[in-house]
Amino acid sequence: MSNPPEDQAAFAEFLATHLPEAAREILAAVVRSVPDYGQLPRDLLERDVIHRAEENLRLFARLLGEGREPQAGDLDDMVAVAVRRAREGVPLDAVLAVYHQGALAAWNFLAAQARTEHEREELLRAVPQLLRYLGVVIPGVAGSYLRERQDLHREQWEAKRALAQALLQGKPAELLADRFGIALGGYHVLALRTAGTATAVGDARPAAVGDARPAMRVIHREVDALSPLALTVLDRAGGWVLVPVSEPAARVDAAVVRIAAAAGVRVIAGTATAATVSEIPARGEEAGEIARLALGLGRPTGVYRMADLALQYQFARPGPARAWLLGLLAPLARHQHLMAALRAYLACDHNRVAAAESLVVHRNTLNYRLNRIAALTGYDPGRSEHAPLFAAALTAFDLSAAGL
């Protein structure tokens, strides 16, 4: 704005005399046009919105009279309101709509009060100043609102991360949960891994970044969409997600599939359910081991539970049983055609014709190879009491070959 001519100063005075009535017109327009504000208590609207509307009009009148645009210091009150609305959860579009609807309502009211041609001309000449005023105020309010929302999101994210870490480590978490207003209960405990990372979820060893960064961004987005009450500990290597048991398991499974599709990587989730807070550390260890096994064995994207990998979970642990099972197949280590025959025979549910066809060999050839396995190991895969031993031995062998 340049130095104001006398008619602008006169218009500023005209505006100042109609502040209370114009503020009430603004309130009526806001309640009518902005649903989020229409739901606020009436006493709050009377006390807050009308007061702020008068202050806003008074500022515009003063700036119009001084012939200048608003400076940063002029916006302090409006910024404070924007910050408060951000903390109250009022959407940004509603906050900004108040300024547009308020300006329109005030303008229509003042136009109705203009009694002479001269007053109407003054009103029209003030339009450029009004637009410049809104052009400064709207970005200032929006910027303050967004910064506050980012700060709130960061605070909430850090709070949830700290709470999740405490729960997974078995540390007292009730006071922390109460501090941030989070109700504790049962959780689906998920250990997430992506195919682009080099460590198990939650492992302290270094990880290759690979495809993890976009995957983590997608995970954050999908977890937020899955449940606002979910707790996460996520980094470039993967992470942990605690989803309230009130969320159906099918929704959790679908979220993992969406994460993989959006990130363009294979995503594995091991999961176990903790009925109480005290069970979370143990279920977390279980979920992490399941995720490690599923990824190491090359399983496709999905959510894996103990029922899916119970044998692998057991045979992945060192012990005399695992050692014996690996020893059972040791004589076959140099005979890959015998290993292939054993796998085909077991995969085809002991059907020799189907197994021979899958190997593209004659049935007699398959019989010879199975007999050779029996001779080398001392156990016959064709016998009902020996076949389960070979199935378990192959599981242990695959785990060992995968470094698990």
C-alpha positions in Angstrom: 0.0 0.0 0.0 1.2 3.5 -0.7 0.4 6.6 1.4 -3.4 6.6 1.7 -5.4 9.4 0.1 -7.9 11.1 2.3 -10.8 8.9 1.0 -9.0 5.7 2.2 -8.5 7.2 5.6 -12.2 8.1 5.6 -13.1 4.6 4.6 -10.9 3.2 7.4 -12.9 5.3 9.8 -16.2 4.2 8.3 -15.0 0.5 8.8 -14.0 1.1 12.3 -17.4 2.4 13.3 -19.1 -0.8 12.1 -16.7 -3.3 13.7 -19.2 -5.0 16.2 -21.9 -5.5 13.6 -19.5 -6.7 10.9 -17.9 -9.2 13.4 -21.3 -10.7 14.0 -22.0 -11.0 10.3 -18.6 -12.8 10.0 -19.6 -15.2 12.8 -22.9 -16.0 11.1 -21.2 -16.6 7.8 -18.5 -18.8 9.4 -21.0 -21.0 11.3 -23.1 -21.3 8.1 -20.3 -22.0 5.7 -17.5 -23.8 7.7 -18.9 -27.0 9.3 -15.9 -27.5 11.6 -16.6 -24.2 13.2 -20.3 -24.7 13.3 -19.7 -27.6 15.7 -17.8 -25.5 18.2 -19.6 -24.6 21.5 -21.7 -21.4 21.1 -20.0 -19.7 24.0 -16.6 -20.3 22.4 -17.7 -18.8 19.2 -19.1 -15.8 20.9 -16.0 -15.3 23.0 -13.3 -16.2 20.5 -14.5 -15.9 16.9 -16.2 -12.6 17.3 -13.3 -11.2 19.2 -10.8 -12.4 16.6 -13.0 -11.1 13.8 -13.1 -7.6 15.4 -9.3 -7.6 15.9 -8.8 -8.7 12.3 -11.1 -5.9 11.0 -9.5 -3.4 13.3 -6.0 -4.4 12.0 -7.2 -4.0 8.4 -8.7 -0.6 9.1 -5.5 0.6 10.8 -3.3 -0.6 7.9 -5.7 0.9 5.4 -5.5 4.2 7.2 -1.7 4.0 7.4 -1.5 2.9 3.8 0.7 -0.1 4.3 0.6 -3.9 4.1 0.8 -6.1 7.2 4.2 -6.9 8.6 5.2 -10.1 10.5 4.5 -8.5 13.9 1.0 -7.6 12.8 0.2 -11.3 12.4 1.1 -12.4 15.9 -2.5 -12.8 17.1 -3.6 -14.6 14.0 -0.5 -16.9 14.2 -1.4 -17.7 17.8 -5.0 -18.6 16.7 -3.7 -20.8 13.9 -1.4 -22.7 16.3 -4.3 -23.2 18.7 -6.5 -24.5 15.9 -3.7 -26.9 14.8 -3.5 -28.3 18.3 -7.3 -28.6 18.4 -7.2 -30.7 15.2 -9.3 -28.2 13.2 -8.4 -28.9 9.5 -6.3 -26.4 7.6 -8.9 -25.8 4.9 -11.4 -24.9 7.6 -9.0 -22.4 9.2 -8.3 -20.7 5.9 -12.0 -20.8 4.9 -12.7 -18.6 7.9 -10.6 -15.8 6.4 -12.3 -16.0 3.0 -15.8 -16.3 4.3 -15.2 -13.6 6.9 -13.8 -11.2 4.3 -16.8 -11.9 2.1 -19.3 -11.5 4.9 -17.7 -8.2 6.1 -17.6 -6.9 2.6 -21.3 -7.6 1.9 -22.3 -6.1 5.2 -20.3 -2.9 4.6 -21.7 -2.6 1.1 -25.1 -2.7 2.6 -24.1 0.1 5.0 -22.8 2.4 2.2 -25.5 5.1 1.9 -23.9 7.4 -0.7 -22.3 7.0 -4.0 -19.0 8.3 -2.5 -19.0 5.6 0.2 -19.6 2.9 -2.4 -16.7 4.2 -4.5 -14.5 4.2 -1.4 -15.5 0.6 -0.8 -14.5 -0.4 -4.3 -11.2 1.4 -4.2 -10.3 -0.6 -1.1 -10.6 -3.9 -2.9 -6.9 -4.0 -4.0 -5.8 -3.3 -0.5 -8.1 -6.1 0.8 -6.6 -8.6 -1.7 -3.1 -7.6 -0.7 -4.0 -8.0 2.9 -5.4 -11.5 2.4 -2.3 -12.3 0.2 -0.1 -11.7 3.2 -2.3 -13.0 6.0 -3.4 -16.4 4.4 0.2 -17.6 3.7 1.3 -16.5 7.1 -1.5 -18.3 8.9 -1.1 -21.5 6.7 2.6 -21.6 7.3 2.2 -21.3 11.1 -0.5 -23.9 11.1 1.6 -26.4 9.1 4.7 -25.9 11.2 2.7 -26.6 14.4 1.2 -29.7 12.8 4.6 -30.9 11.9 5.9 -30.3 15.4 2.8 -32.1 16.9 3.4 -35.1 14.5 7.0 -35.2 15.5 6.1 -35.2 19.2 3.5 -37.9 18.7 5.9 -40.0 16.6 8.6 -39.7 19.2 6.2 -40.5 22.0 4.9 -43.6 20.2 8.4 -44.8 19.4 9.6 -44.4 23.0 6.5 -46.2 24.2 7.0 -49.1 21.7 10.6 -49.4 22.7 9.7 -49.6 26.4 7.0 -52.3 25.7 9.3 -54.4 23.6 12.0 -54.3 26.2 9.7 -55.1 29.0 10.3 -51.8 30.8 7.6 -49.9 32.8 5.5 -48.1 30.2 2.3 -47.1 32.1 3.4 -43.7 33.1 4.7 -42.9 29.6 1.4 -44.1 28.1 -0.6 -42.0 30.6 1.5 -39.0 29.8 0.6 -39.1 26.1 -3.0 -40.4 26.6 -2.4 -43.8 25.0 -4.4 -46.7 26.3 -2.4 -50.0 26.6 -3.8 -53.4 25.9 -3.2 -56.4 23.7 -1.2 -56.0 20.5 -0.4 -57.8 17.2 3.4 -57.6 17.4 4.9 -57.4 13.9 8.6 -57.6 13.0 9.0 -56.1 9.5 11.8 -56.8 7.1 12.3 -55.8 3.5 14.3 -57.7 0.9 16.7 -54.8 0.5 18.0 -54.9 4.0 20.9 -56.9 5.3 19.9 -57.5 8.9 17.0 -59.1 10.8 14.4 -56.7 12.1 15.6 -55.2 15.3 19.1 -56.6 14.8 21.9 -54.3 15.9 24.2 -55.2 13.0 24.8 -52.8 10.2 22.3 -52.8 7.4 22.5 -52.0 3.7 20.2 -49.1 2.8 19.1 -50.6 -0.5 15.4 -50.3 -1.0 14.7 -49.7 2.7 14.1 -45.9 2.6 11.1 -45.8 0.3 9.8 -48.9 2.1 10.0 -47.2 5.4 8.1 -44.2 4.1 5.4 -46.4 2.8 5.3 -48.4 6.1 4.8 -45.2 8.1 1.9 -44.2 5.8 0.2 -47.6 5.8 0.6 -48.0 9.6 -1.0 -44.6 10.2 -3.9 -45.6 7.9 -4.2 -49.0 9.6 -4.6 -47.6 13.1 -3.9 -44.2 14.7 -3.2 -46.2 17.9 -0.4 -48.3 16.4 3.1 -47.9 17.9 6.2 -48.2 15.8 10.0 -48.5 16.1 11.1 -48.1 12.5 14.5 -47.4 10.8 16.2 -48.2 7.5 16.7 -51.8 8.5 13.1 -52.5 9.2 11.4 -52.3 12.5 8.6 -53.2 14.8 4.9 -52.4 14.7 2.5 -52.9 17.6 -1.1 -52.9 16.3 -4.0 -53.1 18.8 -5.7 -56.5 18.7 -9.0 -54.7 18.0 -7.8 -54.4 14.4 -8.6 -57.6 12.4 -5.6 -59.7 11.4 -6.9 -59.6 7.8 -6.4 -55.8 7.8 -2.8 -56.2 9.0 -2.1 -58.7 6.3 -3.5 -56.5 3.6 -1.4 -53.5 4.8 1.8 -55.5 4.4 0.8 -56.4 0.8 0.1 -52.8 0.1 3.5 -51.8 1.5 5.3 -54.2 -0.7 3.4 -53.1 -3.8 3.9 -49.4 -3.1 7.6 -49.7 -2.2 8.4 -52.2 -5.0 10.2 -54.6 -2.7 9.5 -57.9 -1.0 8.2 -57.3 2.5 8.1 -59.9 5.2 6.3 -59.6 8.5 6.6 -62.1 11.3 3.8 -61.7 13.8 2.7 -63.0 17.2 -0.2 -61.8 19.4 0.4 -60.5 22.9 -2.8 -60.7 24.9 -1.3 -58.5 27.6 1.5 -55.9 27.9 3.7 -58.3 29.9 3.7 -60.7 26.9 5.0 -58.2 24.4 8.8 -58.8 24.8 8.4 -62.6 24.3 6.0 -62.2 21.4 8.4 -59.7 19.9 11.3 -62.2 20.0 9.0 -64.8 18.4 7.9 -62.5 15.7 11.4 -61.4 14.9 12.6 -65.0 14.6 9.7 -65.8 12.3 10.5 -62.8 10.1 14.2 -63.8 10.0 13.3 -67.4 8.9 10.7 -66.3 6.3 13.1 -63.9 4.6 16.1 -66.2 4.8 14.1 -69.0 3.2 13.0 -66.8 0.3 9.3 -66.7 1.2 7.2 -64.3 -0.8 5.7 -61.0 0.6 3.3 -61.7 3.4 2.6 -62.0 7.1 3.9 -65.2 8.7 2.9 -66.7 12.0 4.1 -69.6 14.1 1.7 -72.0 12.3 3.4 -71.2 9.0 6.9 -71.9 10.2 6.7 -74.0 13.3 9.1 -76.8 12.1 11.5 -74.3 10.7 11.3 -72.3 14.0 12.2 -75.4 16.0 14.9 -76.8 13.7 16.6 -73.4 13.4 17.8 -73.9 17.0 21.1 -75.7 17.6 20.8 -79.0 19.4 21.3 -82.8 19.0 18.1 -83.3 17.0 19.2 -80.8 14.4 22.7 -82.2 14.3 21.3 -85.7 13.8 19.0 -84.6 11.0 21.8 -82.9 9.1 23.9 -86.0 9.6 21.2 -88.1 8.0 21.6 -86.3 4.7 25.3 -85.9 4.9 25.9 -89.0 2.7 23.8 -87.4 0.0 25.7 -84.1 -0.1 27.7 -85.1 -3.3 24.7 -86.7 -5.0 22.4 -83.8 -6.1 20.3 -86.2 -8.2 19.5 -88.2 -5.1 18.6 -85.1 -3.2 16.3 -84.0 -6.1 14.7 -87.4 -6.1 14.1 -87.3 -2.3 12.5 -83.8 -2.6 10.3 -84.8 -5.5 9.1 -88.0 -3.7 8.2 -86.2 -0.6 6.6 -83.2 -2.4 4.4 -85.6 -4.4 3.1 -87.2 -1.2 5.0 -90.5 -1.8 3.5 -90.9 -5.3 6.3 -92.5 -7.3 4.6 -92.0 -10.7 4.0 -88.3 -10.0 7.5 -87.8 -8.6 9.1 -89.5 -11.7 7.1 -87.3 -14.0 8.1 -84.1 -12.1 11.8 -85.2 -12.6 11.2 -86.2 -16.2 12.7 -89.7 -15.5 11.4 -93.2 -15.8 9.7 -94.7 -12.7 12.4 -97.4 -12.5 15.1 -94.6 -12.4 13.3 -93.0 -9.4 13.0 -96.4 -7.7 16.8 -97.0 -8.1 17.6 -93.5 -6.7 15.3 -94.1 -3.6 16.9 -97.5 -3.0 20.3 -95.8 -3.3 19.3 -93.2 -0.7 18.3 -96.1 1.6 21.6 -97.8 1.1 23.7 -94.6 1.8 21.8 -93.4 4.8 20.5 -96.6 6.4 17.0 -95.2 6.3 14.4 -95.9 3.6 12.3 -92.9 2.5 9.7 -95.5 1.3 8.9 -96.6 4.8 6.2 -94.7 6.7 8.3 -94.4 9.8 11.3 -93.1 8.0 9.7 -90.6 5.6 9.0 -88.0 8.3 12.6 -88.1 9.3 13.7 -87.2 5.8 11.1 -84.4 5.6 12.5 -83.0 8.8 16.0 -83.5 7.7 15.3 -81.5 4.5 13.9 -78.7 6.6 17.0 -78.6 8.7 19.2 -78.8 5.6 17.5 -75.8 3.9 17.8 -73.8 7.1 21.5 -74.5 7.3 22.0 -73.8 3.6 20.3 -70.4 4.1 22.6 -69.6 7.1 19.7 -69.9 9.5 
